Structures are given as C-alpha cells and as structure tokens.
Amino acid sequence: MDLFVSNAGNNFFYINNGDSTFTKDTTSIIANDGGNSETSMWGDYDNDGFMDLFVSNSYQNNFLYHNNGNSNSWINISSLPLG
C-alpha cells in the first residue's frame, strides 16, 4: 500500500516499492493537489478491489482519488456469524 500524508498546504505522497521502502512522488495529481488537508483515508469506495484515497480539506472541497486499477486479481472476504 502507498503512503499519503495530509498536511495543511503541503501534502506528501509516497509510492510503495514492494521491498519495505518508499519513493516520494512529486509528479502525480495526488502529490500536487495542494489543499488545507486535515485527514486522509484509504478505502475501496466503489468495491472494485482497488484502494481509493479520500482527503478532507478545510475551507475548500474535499478530494476523492479513484484508483482505476490494474490487471491484478483480488478477493473479497466477508465474515459470517458462527453458531
């Protein structure tokens, strides 16, 4: 999973290299959309198996970054009550 750090006026986005290290992204829209960001959250809002990013901002619209995905496979597991 990638790392997004929300910070008023200067957000940071780091791409997971898959080897326990991260690379700072300075070119994508996520890295360059400034804002008075307060909090952020990863979640799959459209249930397509790809993590999307929601960023809440003060005094301006919030950001929702939709992950268009790739060709990786995924599985959705739900728990059932035992009894």
C-alpha positions as CSV (number, residue, x, y, z in Angstrom):
1,M,0.0,0.0,0.0
2,D,1.2,3.5,-0.8
3,L,1.5,6.3,1.8
4,F,-0.3,9.6,1.7
5,V,0.5,12.3,4.4
6,S,-2.1,15.1,4.7
7,N,-0.7,18.3,5.9
8,A,-2.2,21.8,5.6
9,G,-0.9,23.4,2.4
10,N,1.7,20.7,1.6
11,N,0.6,17.0,1.2
12,F,3.1,14.2,0.5
13,F,2.6,11.0,-1.5
14,Y,5.0,8.0,-1.3
15,I,4.8,5.0,-3.6
16,N,5.4,1.6,-2.1
17,N,8.4,-0.1,-3.8
18,G,7.3,-3.5,-2.6
19,D,10.5,-4.1,-0.7
20,S,9.8,-2.2,2.6
21,T,10.9,1.1,1.1
22,F,9.0,4.1,-0.4
23,T,9.7,6.6,-3.2
24,K,8.5,10.2,-2.9
25,D,6.2,11.1,-5.8
26,T,6.4,14.7,-6.9
27,T,4.7,14.4,-10.3
28,S,1.2,12.9,-9.9
29,I,-2.0,14.8,-9.3
30,I,-2.2,13.4,-5.8
31,A,1.2,14.8,-5.0
32,N,0.5,18.2,-6.5
33,D,-3.1,18.9,-5.4
34,G,-2.5,21.4,-2.7
35,G,-5.1,21.9,0.0
36,N,-5.8,22.7,3.6
37,S,-5.9,19.0,4.1
38,E,-6.8,17.7,7.6
39,T,-7.2,14.0,7.3
40,S,-7.0,11.2,4.7
41,M,-8.2,7.7,4.4
42,W,-7.6,4.8,2.0
43,G,-10.7,2.7,1.2
44,D,-12.4,0.9,-1.6
45,Y,-15.4,3.1,-2.0
46,D,-16.7,1.5,-5.2
47,N,-15.9,-2.1,-4.2
48,D,-13.8,-2.9,-7.2
49,G,-10.9,-4.3,-5.2
50,F,-8.6,-1.2,-5.7
51,M,-7.9,1.2,-2.8
52,D,-9.1,4.8,-3.4
53,L,-8.0,7.8,-1.5
54,F,-10.3,10.4,0.3
55,V,-8.8,13.6,1.6
56,S,-10.8,16.1,3.7
57,N,-9.9,19.7,3.5
58,S,-10.8,22.9,5.4
59,Y,-12.3,25.8,3.6
60,Q,-12.4,24.0,0.2
61,N,-13.8,20.9,-1.4
62,N,-12.6,17.5,-0.3
63,F,-10.6,15.3,-2.7
64,L,-11.6,11.8,-3.8
65,Y,-9.0,10.0,-5.9
66,H,-10.4,7.0,-7.8
67,N,-8.0,4.2,-8.4
68,N,-8.6,2.8,-11.9
69,G,-6.9,-0.4,-11.0
70,N,-4.7,-2.8,-13.0
71,S,-4.7,-6.4,-14.0
72,N,-4.0,-7.9,-10.5
73,S,-6.5,-10.4,-9.1
74,W,-8.3,-9.7,-5.8
75,I,-10.6,-11.5,-3.5
76,N,-13.4,-10.1,-1.3
77,I,-14.0,-12.0,2.0
78,S,-16.8,-11.3,4.4
79,S,-17.3,-12.9,7.8
80,L,-20.3,-14.9,8.8
81,P,-21.5,-15.4,12.4
82,L,-20.8,-18.8,13.9
83,G,-23.5,-20.6,15.7
